[in-house]
Amino acid sequence: MSTSPAVPTVFVTSATGSQGSALCRQLREVGWDVRATTRDPSSPTVTALAALGVHFTPGSWDDEDALRAGLEGCDKLFLCLLPNLTDFEQAPRRAQLITKTARACGVRQAVVSTTLGTAMLDDGGAAPIAPGAFFGAHLASKQRVEQAVVDAGFEHWTILRPAFFMANFIAPKIEFGYTETRDRSTWTNCMTPDSPLSLVDHVDIARFAAAAFRDPGAFHGRRIGVASEEILVQDALDRLAAAIGDGRAIKAIFMGDEEIAKAQAEGSWLFFASEPCCRYMSDYTDMAELVRLVPGLTTFEQFLEREREGVRQTYGVHC
Ligand SMILES: NC(=O)c1ccc[n+]([C@@H]2O[C@H](COP(=O)([O-])OP(=O)(O)OC[C@H]3O[C@@H](n4cnc5c(N)ncnc54)[C@H](OP(=O)(O)O)[C@@H]3O)[C@@H](O)[C@H]2O)c1
């Protein structure tokens, strides 16, 4: 815990995850105190972050005592919860427990990271293509997580809504629906050749969270669609293939209406193979404003270069 009132203390959920660990590192770099819970105190990520000074309490998001022990003495909260696609009530329930406990512990600012799709539900939902029933239920669950933060009574709150993670194309996230790029050198998706793919680097999400923590007033009450770069699907796959660097090409396969309808009828959880509303994701981002808030956002090429070891390992390329 901070020994000086000038140094804020931030409680980071998902601290061992992609956004959370990036945020922990950025906050520790500027000397802020960082606290978190983890279910596995012996994991290599916990060991690495603890070595940087992140203080972990063993426990989960359902363990009120562990949450209170972690949140006691914190000024700020970063909330990023995982969805449970078989229980859409779970994440909102956890958000309410964490925000309630945070408020009881005196936390005054919260930044929550959800997903870009929740923007489609704003103002009663006027998306050009409505999300299907399953995706809609997922987004409504995320929206309730956002609402828990808004309703909790924080002095300042900010909602970050990240776009499609660049990290989906590499391990470990590639396992959650994107192995086709690795195994078949194709990516079947419900975009069109002309619809921009809003890509986000998880390190940039952390940079937005850190910016909001530094300037609570400027970010208060904002719902920000967060992307790092917007490019066409085939351009993204060309850059990925170039980064893999073994001469392969990766081809986008754009699904037709019938295929999409079939995937939707089957209740696919692969949103990029069943949700044509994703074609409009760039309607919910404002790249000029994003660059103004956080200059120097990461391009997909820069991400692939930074993660080149992960790219090589994911795609089985040996030097
Ligand atoms: N992939 C995309 O394109 C995309 C786009 C927009 C939004 N999102 C959203 O981003 C979120 C995932 O963020 P991320 O990728 O940064 O996370 P992540 O890398 O998947 O990490 C998840 C973290 O959650 C923690 N965790 C999981 N279950 C827990 C529990 N029951 N109690 C306490 N901690 C628990 C784990 O910590 P321990 O194991 O240490 O306990 C782990 O560090 C999801 O909500 C997803 O919907 C993803």
The ligand as a Gaussian input file, in Angstrom:
#p B3LYP/6-31G(d) Opt

LIG

0 1
 N      -10.838000     -10.894000     -27.593000
 C      -11.432000      -9.809000     -28.068000
 O      -11.357000      -9.487000     -29.254000
 C      -12.204000      -8.922000     -27.108000
 C      -12.754000      -7.747000     -27.607000
 C      -13.431000      -6.907000     -26.724000
 C      -13.571000      -7.250000     -25.394000
 N      -13.036000      -8.416000     -24.953000
 C      -13.217000      -8.752000     -23.534000
 O      -11.970000      -8.713000     -22.869000
 C      -12.098000      -9.481000     -21.679000
 C      -10.861000     -10.321000     -21.494000
 O       -9.800000      -9.460000     -21.216000
 P       -8.304000      -9.958000     -21.271000
 O       -8.095000     -10.655000     -22.580000
 O       -7.452000      -8.822000     -20.914000
 O       -8.305000     -11.037000     -20.105000
 P       -7.575000     -12.441000     -20.108000
 O       -6.224000     -12.322000     -20.722000
 O       -8.510000     -13.472000     -20.651000
 O       -7.365000     -12.679000     -18.560000
 C       -8.420000     -13.032000     -17.730000
 C       -7.993000     -12.843000     -16.298000
 O       -9.162000     -12.998000     -15.505000
 C       -8.818000     -13.582000     -14.296000
 N       -9.954000     -14.386000     -13.878000
 C      -10.676000     -15.242000     -14.642000
 N      -11.668000     -15.761000     -13.911000
 C      -11.548000     -15.243000     -12.650000
 C      -12.272000     -15.381000     -11.446000
 N      -13.320000     -16.212000     -11.353000
 N      -11.883000     -14.689000     -10.365000
 C      -10.816000     -13.869000     -10.433000
 N      -10.068000     -13.688000     -11.561000
 C      -10.451000     -14.365000     -12.642000
 C       -7.593000     -14.440000     -14.528000
 O       -6.768000     -14.245000     -13.402000
 P       -6.150000     -15.445000     -12.493000
 O       -6.122000     -16.667000     -13.350000
 O       -4.779000     -14.935000     -12.100000
 O       -7.043000     -15.568000     -11.299000
 C       -6.988000     -13.837000     -15.805000
 O       -5.858000     -13.098000     -15.493000
 C      -13.360000     -10.323000     -21.826000
 O      -14.369000      -9.787000     -21.022000
 C      -13.733000     -10.138000     -23.277000
 O      -15.123000     -10.222000     -23.483000
 C      -12.338000      -9.241000     -25.754000

